[in-house]
């Protein structure tokens, strides 16, 4: 069984990621991140390890040549 101590509330998770709580809610609504629900009050909760995975994925280069800096001619 998962412990509630393994989860962050919206405000704490947003601060951890450096975004606003509304941005985090929008990401959850868009399917970019999974929000778990508190069993009693239904609040959104986020696992820190899933937030770490999101940060790692955001730091990876996309591989798209348009994203790379162009060399001056």
C-alpha positions as CSV (number, residue, x, y, z in Angstrom):
1,X,0.0,0.0,0.0
2,X,1.3,3.5,-0.9
3,X,1.9,5.9,2.0
4,X,0.5,9.4,1.7
5,X,4.0,10.7,2.8
6,X,5.2,9.6,-0.7
7,X,3.0,12.3,-2.3
8,X,3.1,16.1,-2.6
9,X,0.1,18.4,-2.6
10,X,-0.5,20.7,-5.6
11,X,1.2,23.7,-4.1
12,X,4.2,21.7,-3.0
13,X,4.5,19.9,-6.3
14,X,4.2,23.2,-8.2
15,X,7.0,24.7,-6.1
16,X,9.2,21.7,-6.6
17,X,8.8,22.0,-10.4
18,X,9.0,25.8,-10.5
19,X,5.6,26.3,-12.0
20,X,2.3,27.7,-10.7
21,X,-0.3,25.4,-9.2
22,X,-2.7,26.2,-12.0
23,X,0.0,25.1,-14.5
24,X,0.3,21.8,-12.7
25,X,-3.5,21.4,-12.8
26,X,-3.6,22.1,-16.5
27,X,-0.8,19.6,-17.2
28,X,-2.8,17.0,-15.3
29,X,-6.0,17.9,-17.3
30,X,-3.9,17.6,-20.5
31,X,-2.5,14.2,-19.5
32,X,1.1,15.4,-19.2
33,X,1.3,14.2,-15.6
34,X,-0.8,11.8,-13.5
35,X,-2.5,13.2,-10.4
36,X,-3.5,10.7,-7.7
37,X,-6.4,11.6,-5.5
38,X,-6.4,11.7,-1.7
39,X,-8.7,8.9,-0.5
40,X,-10.7,11.1,1.9
41,X,-10.9,14.6,0.5
42,X,-10.2,13.9,-3.2
43,X,-7.3,16.5,-3.5
44,X,-4.8,16.0,-6.2
45,X,-1.5,14.4,-5.0
46,X,1.7,13.9,-7.0
47,X,4.4,11.3,-6.4
48,X,7.8,13.0,-6.1
49,X,9.4,10.2,-8.2
50,X,6.9,11.0,-11.1
51,X,7.8,14.6,-10.8
52,X,11.5,13.7,-11.0
53,X,10.7,11.7,-14.2
54,X,9.0,14.7,-15.7
55,X,12.0,17.0,-14.9
56,X,14.3,14.4,-16.4
57,X,12.2,14.2,-19.6
58,X,12.1,18.0,-19.9
59,X,15.9,18.2,-19.8
60,X,16.4,15.6,-22.5
61,X,17.2,17.0,-26.0
62,X,14.2,16.4,-28.3
63,X,16.4,15.3,-31.3
64,X,14.7,17.8,-33.5
65,X,17.2,19.6,-35.7
66,X,15.1,22.8,-35.5
67,X,15.7,22.9,-31.7
68,X,19.5,23.0,-32.1
69,X,21.4,26.2,-32.2
70,X,22.4,27.1,-35.7
71,X,26.0,27.7,-36.5
72,X,26.8,31.2,-37.9
73,X,27.8,31.3,-41.6
